[in-house]
């Protein structure tokens, strides 16, 4: 059966309080496609801190920051920025979305995030991912041919370090550990550690087999297209002796609110398209993104009421415990992001929490 390491309690999730609501940034550093202007790197990293402060004030449950090691990104040292956020906030959970474990040493990652947990008085968490942008393999001296094996071995080691204070371990990609103490330890003994999944059932199955809480990222498409991924995750967990009811699931994707869906589409699309061209090499087809206005689209875009209805529909389909939204991608102006955070906090989060808390109590 599942170890207490991976329960909702360890991940600070109370189903009776309703769906948790978070914000994340990939840490991109892109020009505004409407003006061509790009803020300095100094300004950009300070924006992340301001967003976390604003999210806390608006009632968000979590703020997380990704890492990427290529042009048009500013959060390569995401743990350092999160340390600043720890000092600038007092209540909001803070973490990574995601830490690229394949090209990092699990011992150093654990040391960094355990220290972050102490700085934040027990608010740190970690999402481990494999990397969707692969340039960092060459930059950091890893062989891309070892993509899968690197992550699986390092993820297992990271969780072992979290579970045991004295570690004995041997693998293929780092030196053996013999009676090793990894210090410091987190405030409450263990870190909440999630596994990032890109939406494919095969990746979700691996997360389920390991009994690891899952963050499922998505770009676009119908809600129904991702239901099989979550079902595959829970089925794999059950088949491996874990109780799926104790394992939290989070979904992560675009989030933007405006007066109506057409205005939201007009505001958000240029940033999404140009941002994806610069960071992934190809943009978002306009026809595909236009489907985001559909009530059954996975993209949470529209008026506050439309976004509430979308998120509630997703919660009915998935039964997940957290949604985290990406607002600031693609050179979105600071002022517009701050306005969105405030609007989401005042009109979206209270309604989502009210309904999902009621349904949680009704099914308890």
C-alpha positions as CSV (number, residue, x, y, z in Angstrom):
1,X,0.0,0.0,0.0
2,X,1.0,3.6,-0.4
3,X,3.6,5.1,1.9
4,X,2.5,8.2,3.9
5,X,5.1,10.0,1.8
6,X,2.7,10.4,-1.0
7,X,-0.7,11.1,0.6
8,X,-2.7,14.2,0.2
9,X,-1.9,15.1,3.8
10,X,1.8,15.2,3.0
11,X,1.0,17.4,0.0
12,X,-1.0,19.8,2.2
13,X,-4.2,19.1,0.4
14,X,-7.6,19.1,2.2
15,X,-10.3,17.9,-0.2
16,X,-12.9,19.4,2.1
17,X,-11.5,22.9,1.4
18,X,-12.3,22.5,-2.3
19,X,-10.1,22.5,-5.4
20,X,-6.7,24.1,-4.8
21,X,-5.9,27.0,-7.2
22,X,-2.4,27.9,-8.1
23,X,-0.3,30.0,-10.6
24,X,2.8,29.0,-12.4
25,X,5.4,30.6,-14.7
26,X,7.8,28.9,-17.0
27,X,10.2,31.7,-16.4
28,X,10.2,32.8,-20.0
29,X,11.8,36.2,-20.9
30,X,10.2,37.2,-24.1
31,X,9.4,40.5,-25.9
32,X,5.8,41.7,-26.0
33,X,4.7,40.7,-29.5
34,X,2.5,43.7,-29.8
35,X,5.3,46.3,-29.1
36,X,8.5,44.3,-29.6
37,X,9.7,45.5,-26.2
38,X,11.4,43.2,-23.7
39,X,12.1,44.0,-20.1
40,X,15.5,43.5,-18.7
41,X,16.5,40.2,-17.0
42,X,16.7,42.0,-13.7
43,X,13.1,43.3,-14.1
44,X,11.8,39.9,-15.2
45,X,13.1,37.9,-12.3
46,X,11.7,40.5,-9.9
47,X,8.3,40.2,-11.7
48,X,8.2,36.5,-10.6
49,X,8.5,37.7,-6.9
50,X,5.8,40.3,-7.4
51,X,3.5,37.7,-9.0
52,X,3.9,35.4,-6.1
53,X,3.1,38.2,-3.6
54,X,0.0,39.2,-5.6
55,X,-1.2,35.6,-5.9
56,X,-0.9,35.2,-2.1
57,X,-2.9,38.4,-1.5
58,X,-5.5,37.2,-4.0
59,X,-6.1,33.9,-2.3
60,X,-4.1,31.5,-4.6
61,X,-2.9,28.4,-2.8
62,X,0.4,28.0,-4.6
63,X,2.9,29.7,-6.9
64,X,5.5,27.7,-8.8
65,X,8.3,28.5,-11.2
66,X,9.9,26.4,-13.9
67,X,13.5,26.2,-15.1
68,X,14.8,26.2,-18.7
69,X,18.4,26.6,-19.9
70,X,18.1,28.4,-23.2
71,X,17.5,31.7,-24.9
72,X,14.3,33.6,-23.9
73,X,14.3,32.3,-20.3
74,X,15.3,33.9,-17.1
75,X,14.7,31.3,-14.4
76,X,17.6,29.0,-14.9
77,X,18.3,29.3,-11.2
78,X,14.7,28.8,-10.2
79,X,15.5,27.6,-6.7
80,X,17.3,30.9,-6.0
81,X,14.3,33.0,-7.2
82,X,12.0,30.8,-5.0
83,X,14.2,31.6,-2.1
84,X,13.5,35.3,-2.6
85,X,9.8,34.5,-2.9
86,X,10.0,32.6,0.4
87,X,11.1,35.8,2.1
88,X,8.6,38.0,0.3
89,X,5.5,35.8,1.2
90,X,4.2,34.1,4.3
91,X,1.3,31.7,3.4
92,X,1.3,30.6,-0.2
93,X,2.9,27.2,-1.1
94,X,5.9,27.7,-3.3
95,X,7.6,25.3,-5.6
96,X,8.8,24.3,-9.1
97,X,7.0,23.5,-12.3
98,X,9.2,21.8,-13.0
99,X,12.7,21.0,-11.8
100,X,14.4,19.2,-14.7
101,X,15.7,16.2,-12.7
102,X,17.2,14.4,-15.7
103,X,20.1,17.0,-15.8
104,X,20.4,17.6,-12.1
105,X,21.9,15.8,-9.1
106,X,19.0,14.6,-6.9
107,X,21.2,15.2,-3.8
108,X,21.7,18.9,-4.7
109,X,18.1,19.3,-5.7
110,X,17.0,17.9,-2.3
111,X,19.4,20.1,-0.4
112,X,18.1,23.2,-2.3
113,X,14.4,22.5,-1.8
114,X,14.8,21.3,1.8
115,X,16.6,24.6,2.5
116,X,13.8,26.4,0.7
117,X,11.3,24.6,2.9
118,X,13.1,25.8,6.0
119,X,13.2,29.4,4.7
120,X,9.5,29.4,4.0
121,X,8.5,27.7,7.2
122,X,7.4,24.5,5.6
123,X,5.8,25.8,2.3
124,X,8.1,24.3,-0.3
125,X,7.2,21.6,-2.8
126,X,8.9,20.1,-5.8
127,X,7.6,19.0,-9.2
128,X,10.2,16.8,-11.0
129,X,10.1,16.7,-14.8
130,X,12.0,15.2,-17.8
131,X,12.3,18.4,-20.0
132,X,10.3,19.3,-23.0
133,X,13.1,21.6,-24.2
134,X,16.2,19.4,-24.7
135,X,19.0,21.9,-25.3
136,X,20.0,21.7,-21.6
137,X,21.3,18.1,-22.1
138,X,24.2,19.3,-24.2
139,X,24.7,22.4,-22.1
140,X,24.9,20.5,-18.8
141,X,26.9,17.6,-20.2
142,X,24.3,14.8,-20.5
143,X,23.5,12.4,-23.3
144,X,20.1,12.9,-24.8
145,X,20.0,9.2,-25.6
146,X,19.7,8.5,-21.9
147,X,16.6,10.8,-21.7
148,X,14.2,8.2,-20.1
149,X,16.8,6.3,-18.0
150,X,18.3,9.4,-16.5
151,X,14.9,10.7,-15.2
152,X,13.6,7.3,-13.9
153,X,16.8,6.6,-11.9
154,X,17.1,10.1,-10.5
155,X,13.4,10.3,-9.6
156,X,13.7,7.1,-7.7
157,X,16.7,8.4,-5.9
158,X,15.1,11.7,-5.1
159,X,12.1,9.9,-3.5
160,X,14.4,7.6,-1.6
161,X,16.3,10.6,-0.1
162,X,13.0,12.1,0.9
163,X,11.9,8.8,2.6
164,X,15.2,7.9,4.4
165,X,17.6,10.1,6.3
166,X,20.5,7.7,5.7
167,X,20.7,6.6,2.1
168,X,22.4,3.6,0.6
169,X,22.0,3.5,-3.2
170,X,23.7,2.5,-6.4
171,X,22.9,3.5,-10.0
172,X,24.3,4.1,-13.4
173,X,24.5,7.9,-13.6
174,X,26.0,9.2,-10.4
175,X,28.4,8.0,-7.7
176,X,27.2,5.4,-5.2
177,X,25.8,6.6,-1.9
178,X,27.0,4.7,1.2
179,X,25.4,5.6,4.6
180,X,24.9,9.1,3.1
181,X,23.1,11.8,5.1
182,X,21.4,14.4,2.9
183,X,21.0,17.6,4.9
184,X,19.2,19.7,5.8
185,X,15.9,17.9,6.3
186,X,12.6,19.7,5.5
187,X,10.7,21.3,8.4
188,X,8.2,18.4,8.7
189,X,10.6,15.7,7.7
190,X,9.5,15.2,4.1
191,X,8.9,17.3,1.0
192,X,5.8,17.1,-1.2
193,X,7.2,15.7,-4.4
194,X,5.1,15.5,-7.6
195,X,5.9,13.9,-11.0
196,X,5.3,16.1,-14.1
197,X,3.4,14.3,-17.0
198,X,3.0,15.9,-20.4
199,X,-0.4,14.4,-21.0
200,X,0.5,11.1,-22.5
201,X,-1.0,7.9,-20.9
202,X,2.3,6.1,-21.0
203,X,4.0,8.7,-18.9
204,X,1.0,8.8,-16.5
205,X,1.2,5.0,-16.1
206,X,4.8,5.3,-14.9
207,X,3.7,7.9,-12.4
208,X,0.9,5.6,-11.2
209,X,3.2,2.6,-10.9
210,X,5.5,4.6,-8.7
211,X,2.7,5.9,-6.5
212,X,3.8,9.4,-7.2
213,X,1.4,12.4,-7.2
214,X,1.0,13.7,-10.7
215,X,0.9,17.1,-12.3
216,X,-0.6,16.8,-15.8
217,X,0.3,19.6,-18.2
218,X,-1.8,20.5,-21.2
219,X,-1.9,23.0,-24.0
220,X,-5.2,22.7,-25.8
221,X,-7.9,20.3,-26.8
222,X,-11.1,18.9,-25.4
223,X,-11.3,18.0,-21.7
224,X,-12.3,14.5,-22.7
225,X,-9.0,14.0,-24.4
226,X,-7.1,14.1,-21.1
227,X,-9.5,12.0,-19.1
228,X,-7.8,8.8,-20.3
229,X,-4.5,10.0,-19.0
230,X,-5.8,10.5,-15.5
231,X,-7.7,7.2,-15.6
232,X,-4.5,5.4,-16.8
233,X,-2.6,7.0,-13.9
234,X,-5.1,5.8,-11.3
235,X,-5.5,2.3,-12.7
236,X,-1.7,1.9,-12.7
237,X,-1.5,3.1,-9.1
238,X,-4.2,0.6,-8.0
239,X,-2.6,-2.3,-9.9
240,X,0.7,-1.5,-8.2
241,X,-0.8,-1.6,-4.7
242,X,-1.4,2.1,-4.1
243,X,-4.7,3.7,-3.2
244,X,-5.5,6.2,-5.9
245,X,-7.8,8.0,-3.5
246,X,-4.8,9.1,-1.5
247,X,-2.7,10.3,-4.4
248,X,-3.3,14.0,-5.5
249,X,-3.6,15.0,-9.1
250,X,-3.0,18.5,-10.4
251,X,-3.6,19.9,-13.9
252,X,-1.6,22.8,-15.4
253,X,-2.4,25.0,-18.4
254,X,-3.2,28.4,-19.8
255,X,-5.4,30.7,-17.8
256,X,-6.7,34.2,-18.8
257,X,-9.8,36.2,-17.9
258,X,-11.3,39.1,-19.7
259,X,-14.7,40.7,-20.3
260,X,-15.8,37.9,-22.6
261,X,-14.2,34.9,-24.4
262,X,-13.6,36.8,-27.6
263,X,-11.8,39.5,-25.8
264,X,-9.7,37.0,-23.9
265,X,-8.9,35.2,-27.1
266,X,-7.8,38.5,-28.8
267,X,-5.7,39.5,-25.8
268,X,-4.0,36.2,-25.1
269,X,-3.4,34.6,-28.6
270,X,-0.6,36.8,-29.8
271,X,1.4,36.0,-26.6
272,X,0.8,32.3,-26.8
273,X,1.6,32.0,-30.5
274,X,4.7,34.2,-30.5
275,X,5.9,32.6,-27.3
276,X,5.6,29.1,-28.6
277,X,7.4,30.1,-31.9
278,X,10.4,31.5,-30.0
279,X,10.7,28.7,-27.3
280,X,9.4,25.6,-29.2
281,X,10.1,26.5,-32.8
282,X,6.4,26.5,-33.9
283,X,3.4,28.5,-32.9
284,X,-0.2,27.7,-31.9
285,X,-2.5,27.4,-34.9
286,X,-5.1,30.1,-34.7
287,X,-7.9,27.8,-35.5
288,X,-6.9,25.4,-32.8
289,X,-6.6,28.2,-30.2
290,X,-10.0,29.6,-31.3
291,X,-11.5,26.4,-30.0
292,X,-10.5,27.5,-26.5
293,X,-13.8,29.5,-26.4
294,X,-15.7,26.2,-26.3
295,X,-17.0,25.4,-22.8
296,X,-15.5,21.9,-23.0
297,X,-12.0,23.1,-24.0
298,X,-9.2,22.4,-21.6
299,X,-8.0,26.0,-22.0
300,X,-9.3,28.1,-19.1
301,X,-9.9,31.3,-21.1
302,X,-13.0,33.6,-21.1
303,X,-15.0,35.8,-18.8
304,X,-14.7,35.1,-15.0
305,X,-18.0,33.1,-15.1
306,X,-16.9,31.2,-18.2
307,X,-13.6,30.2,-16.5
308,X,-15.4,29.1,-13.4
309,X,-17.7,26.9,-15.4
310,X,-14.8,25.4,-17.3
311,X,-12.8,24.6,-14.2
312,X,-15.8,23.1,-12.5
313,X,-16.5,20.9,-15.6
314,X,-12.9,19.7,-15.5
315,X,-13.2,18.9,-11.8
316,X,-16.3,16.9,-12.5
317,X,-14.5,14.9,-15.2
318,X,-11.1,14.5,-13.4
319,X,-11.8,14.6,-9.7
320,X,-8.4,16.4,-9.3
321,X,-7.2,18.3,-6.3
322,X,-5.4,21.2,-7.8
323,X,-5.4,23.4,-10.9
324,X,-2.5,25.7,-11.6
325,X,-2.8,28.4,-14.3
326,X,-0.1,29.9,-16.6
327,X,-0.9,33.6,-17.1
328,X,2.3,35.4,-17.8
329,X,3.6,33.6,-20.9
330,X,4.9,35.2,-24.1
331,X,5.8,38.7,-23.0
332,X,2.4,39.4,-21.4
333,X,2.7,42.9,-19.8
334,X,3.3,43.0,-16.1
335,X,0.2,45.3,-15.5
336,X,-2.0,42.9,-17.4
337,X,-0.8,39.9,-15.4
338,X,-1.3,41.7,-12.1
339,X,-4.9,42.7,-13.2
340,X,-5.6,39.0,-14.1
341,X,-4.3,37.8,-10.7
342,X,-6.6,40.2,-8.9
343,X,-9.6,39.4,-11.0
344,X,-9.1,35.7,-10.7
345,X,-8.7,36.1,-7.0
346,X,-11.9,38.1,-6.5
347,X,-14.3,36.4,-9.0
348,X,-13.0,32.9,-10.0
349,X,-11.3,31.3,-7.0
350,X,-14.1,31.9,-4.4
351,X,-16.7,30.4,-6.7
352,X,-14.6,27.4,-7.6
353,X,-13.8,26.7,-4.0
354,X,-17.3,27.1,-2.8
355,X,-18.7,24.6,-5.3
356,X,-15.9,22.0,-5.1
357,X,-15.9,22.2,-1.2
358,X,-19.6,21.5,-1.3
359,X,-19.3,18.5,-3.6
360,X,-16.3,17.2,-1.6
361,X,-18.4,17.2,1.6
362,X,-21.4,15.6,-0.2
363,X,-19.3,12.7,-1.4
364,X,-17.2,12.2,1.8
